[in-house]
């Protein structure tokens, strides 16, 4: 086969693969402003949680699960139309959480969605007790973001740490 024919034979399936990948990305594209709630539910399914916002607005949470690295929040106005859709597991959102004083458990859930992992800490020798919530997020450094909550639901700290899953033998395959 001449070089040009061989190149065309390779390009045709490769082009089809690129097109399929591009189209599959459209299938999960976030809804645009003005999209009705019913259309969001039809395209994305039932949300993993719903959060009430001021003025009758609502936030639909689409979490990708405990090992997922994305959570989409779709904000709807009081009439049920999309105001915005955004992926909230990112460093800008984490910094906003950490820089907000007196943040409570419900507000963290409303901003970041359900954590991928929850652990209890403290209790020995009269120390404070509480929870550590952790979220995986898209990063090349294999980190996760963690928030420490006191037993009364107040955020008492947080930051970044190494995701223990990165040290798992399953991730080294």
C-alpha positions as CSV (number, residue, x, y, z in Angstrom):
1,X,0.0,0.0,0.0
2,X,1.5,3.4,-0.9
3,X,2.3,5.7,2.0
4,X,-0.6,8.1,1.3
5,X,-3.1,5.2,1.2
6,X,-1.7,3.8,4.5
7,X,-1.9,7.2,6.1
8,X,-5.5,7.6,4.9
9,X,-6.4,4.1,6.3
10,X,-5.0,5.2,9.7
11,X,-6.6,8.7,9.6
12,X,-10.1,7.5,8.8
13,X,-10.6,5.4,12.0
14,X,-8.7,7.9,14.0
15,X,-10.9,10.7,12.8
16,X,-14.0,8.6,13.6
17,X,-12.6,8.0,17.1
18,X,-12.0,11.8,17.7
19,X,-15.5,12.6,16.4
20,X,-17.0,10.0,18.7
21,X,-15.1,11.4,21.7
22,X,-16.2,14.9,20.8
23,X,-19.8,13.9,20.5
24,X,-19.7,11.9,23.8
25,X,-18.5,15.1,25.5
26,X,-21.6,16.9,24.2
27,X,-23.8,14.2,25.8
28,X,-22.7,15.2,29.3
29,X,-22.2,19.0,28.7
30,X,-23.5,21.1,31.5
31,X,-26.9,22.7,31.0
32,X,-26.8,26.3,29.8
33,X,-28.6,29.3,31.4
34,X,-32.3,29.2,31.0
35,X,-32.6,25.4,30.6
36,X,-35.7,24.2,32.4
37,X,-35.3,21.9,35.4
38,X,-37.2,19.1,33.6
39,X,-34.7,19.2,30.8
40,X,-31.8,19.0,33.3
41,X,-33.3,16.0,35.0
42,X,-34.0,14.3,31.7
43,X,-30.4,14.8,30.6
44,X,-28.5,14.3,33.9
45,X,-31.0,12.2,35.9
46,X,-31.9,12.7,39.6
47,X,-29.4,14.8,41.5
48,X,-27.4,13.2,44.4
49,X,-28.7,16.1,46.6
50,X,-30.8,19.3,46.5
51,X,-30.0,22.5,48.4
52,X,-32.4,25.4,49.0
53,X,-30.9,28.8,48.1
54,X,-32.2,32.3,49.0
55,X,-35.2,33.7,47.2
56,X,-36.7,30.3,46.3
57,X,-33.7,29.3,44.1
58,X,-32.4,25.8,44.3
59,X,-29.1,24.0,43.8
60,X,-29.0,20.5,42.3
61,X,-25.9,18.5,43.3
62,X,-24.4,15.9,40.9
63,X,-21.6,14.1,42.7
64,X,-19.5,11.6,40.9
65,X,-19.1,9.3,43.9
66,X,-16.5,8.6,46.6
67,X,-13.7,8.0,44.1
68,X,-14.9,10.6,41.6
69,X,-13.2,13.9,41.3
70,X,-16.0,16.1,40.1
71,X,-19.2,17.5,41.6
72,X,-21.4,19.6,39.5
73,X,-23.8,22.2,41.0
74,X,-26.6,23.4,38.9
75,X,-28.3,26.5,40.3
76,X,-31.9,27.1,39.3
77,X,-33.9,30.3,39.8
78,X,-37.2,30.4,41.6
79,X,-39.0,29.5,38.3
80,X,-36.9,26.4,37.9
81,X,-34.5,27.6,35.1
82,X,-30.8,27.2,35.1
83,X,-28.8,30.2,36.3
84,X,-25.4,28.5,36.2
85,X,-23.8,25.1,36.2
86,X,-20.2,24.6,37.6
87,X,-17.8,21.9,38.7
88,X,-17.1,22.9,42.3
89,X,-14.3,20.5,43.3
90,X,-11.4,23.0,42.5
91,X,-8.9,25.0,44.4
92,X,-10.8,28.3,44.0
93,X,-13.9,26.8,45.7
94,X,-11.8,25.2,48.4
95,X,-10.1,28.6,49.2
96,X,-13.6,30.2,49.4
97,X,-14.6,27.6,51.9
98,X,-11.5,28.1,54.0
99,X,-11.7,31.9,53.9
100,X,-15.3,32.1,55.1
101,X,-15.4,32.5,58.9
102,X,-17.9,30.5,61.0
103,X,-18.9,28.2,58.2
104,X,-21.3,25.4,59.2
105,X,-21.7,21.8,58.0
106,X,-24.8,22.6,55.8
107,X,-23.0,25.4,54.1
108,X,-20.0,23.2,53.2
109,X,-22.4,20.6,51.7
110,X,-24.1,23.4,49.8
111,X,-20.8,24.6,48.4
112,X,-18.9,21.4,47.7
113,X,-21.4,18.6,47.9
114,X,-21.1,15.4,49.8
115,X,-17.5,14.4,50.8
116,X,-15.9,11.3,49.2
117,X,-14.8,10.1,52.6
118,X,-15.7,10.9,56.3
119,X,-13.5,10.0,59.2
120,X,-13.9,10.6,63.0
121,X,-10.9,12.0,65.0
122,X,-10.0,12.8,68.6
123,X,-11.5,11.6,71.8
124,X,-8.4,10.3,73.5
125,X,-7.2,12.0,76.7
126,X,-10.0,14.6,76.7
127,X,-9.1,16.0,73.3
128,X,-11.6,17.5,70.9
129,X,-13.6,15.3,68.7
130,X,-15.1,15.8,65.3
131,X,-15.1,14.7,61.7
132,X,-12.7,15.1,58.8
133,X,-14.4,15.4,55.4
134,X,-12.3,14.7,52.3
135,X,-12.9,15.4,48.6
136,X,-10.9,14.1,45.7
137,X,-10.5,16.6,42.9
138,X,-8.8,16.9,39.5
139,X,-5.1,17.4,40.2
140,X,-1.9,16.0,39.0
141,X,-0.4,16.0,42.5
142,X,-2.8,13.3,43.8
143,X,-4.1,15.5,46.6
144,X,-7.5,15.8,48.3
145,X,-9.1,18.7,50.1
146,X,-10.1,18.1,53.7
147,X,-12.3,20.1,56.1
148,X,-12.3,19.5,59.9
149,X,-15.7,19.8,61.6
150,X,-16.3,20.0,65.3
151,X,-19.1,18.0,66.9
152,X,-21.3,21.1,66.8
153,X,-20.9,21.3,63.0
154,X,-18.5,24.2,62.8
155,X,-15.6,24.2,60.4
156,X,-12.5,24.3,62.5
157,X,-9.8,23.8,59.9
158,X,-8.9,22.4,56.6
159,X,-6.3,22.1,53.8
160,X,-4.8,19.8,51.3
161,X,-3.2,16.4,52.0
162,X,-2.0,13.4,50.0
163,X,-4.8,11.2,48.8
164,X,-4.1,7.7,50.4
165,X,-5.6,6.1,47.4
166,X,-2.5,7.1,45.4
167,X,-0.5,4.8,47.5
168,X,-2.9,1.9,46.9
169,X,-1.5,-1.1,45.0
170,X,-4.6,-0.9,42.8
171,X,-3.4,2.5,41.5
172,X,0.0,1.2,40.6
173,X,-1.2,-1.2,37.9
